[in-house]
Amino acid sequence: MLGRRLLVDLTPLRESRDFRYLWLSQLATMAGRQIVVVAVPYQVYLLTHSSLLVGLIGLFQAV
């Protein structure tokens, strides 16, 4: 009984094409944002070799 309450209902993903497109587009957007969170500080460090600037980038990304 407890196990059934913890499972996620995936019926909308199977039955609704539009909802599936929305879900997949949000997944792609979130993956892209995570790539940017890693890539921008990495590129700043490669260009400047400044840990301070990398820290500032992280601070400004958090806001």
C-alpha positions as CSV (number, residue, x, y, z in Angstrom):
1,M,0.0,0.0,0.0
2,L,2.8,2.5,0.9
3,G,4.7,1.7,-2.3
4,R,1.8,2.6,-4.5
5,R,1.5,6.0,-3.0
6,L,5.1,6.8,-3.7
7,L,5.0,5.9,-7.4
8,V,4.6,8.7,-10.0
9,D,1.7,8.5,-12.4
10,L,3.2,8.5,-15.9
11,T,-0.2,8.2,-17.6
12,P,-0.2,11.8,-18.9
13,L,3.2,11.2,-20.6
14,R,1.9,8.2,-22.4
15,E,-1.5,9.5,-23.3
16,S,-1.0,13.1,-24.2
17,R,1.4,14.0,-27.1
18,D,1.3,17.7,-26.2
19,F,2.2,17.0,-22.6
20,R,5.0,14.8,-23.7
21,Y,6.4,17.5,-25.9
22,L,6.1,20.0,-23.1
23,W,7.9,17.6,-20.7
24,L,10.7,16.9,-23.2
25,S,11.2,20.6,-24.0
26,Q,11.5,21.4,-20.3
27,L,14.0,18.6,-19.9
28,A,16.1,19.9,-22.8
29,T,15.9,23.5,-21.3
30,M,17.0,22.3,-17.9
31,A,19.9,20.3,-19.4
32,G,21.0,23.4,-21.4
33,R,20.9,25.6,-18.3
34,Q,23.1,23.1,-16.4
35,I,25.6,23.1,-19.2
36,V,25.7,26.9,-19.2
37,V,26.3,26.8,-15.4
38,V,29.4,24.7,-15.9
39,A,30.6,26.0,-19.3
40,V,30.7,29.8,-18.5
41,P,32.9,29.6,-15.4
42,Y,35.1,27.1,-17.2
43,Q,35.5,29.4,-20.2
44,V,36.2,32.4,-17.9
45,Y,38.9,30.5,-16.1
46,L,40.5,29.4,-19.4
47,L,40.6,33.0,-20.7
48,T,41.6,34.8,-17.5
49,H,43.1,32.1,-15.1
50,S,41.4,34.1,-12.3
51,S,39.7,32.2,-9.5
52,L,38.2,35.5,-8.3
53,L,36.3,36.0,-11.6
54,V,35.1,32.4,-11.6
55,G,33.7,33.0,-8.1
56,L,32.0,36.2,-9.2
57,I,30.5,34.4,-12.1
58,G,29.1,31.8,-9.7
59,L,27.8,34.5,-7.4
60,F,26.0,36.3,-10.2
61,Q,24.6,33.1,-11.7
62,A,23.0,32.4,-8.3
63,V,21.1,35.6,-8.3
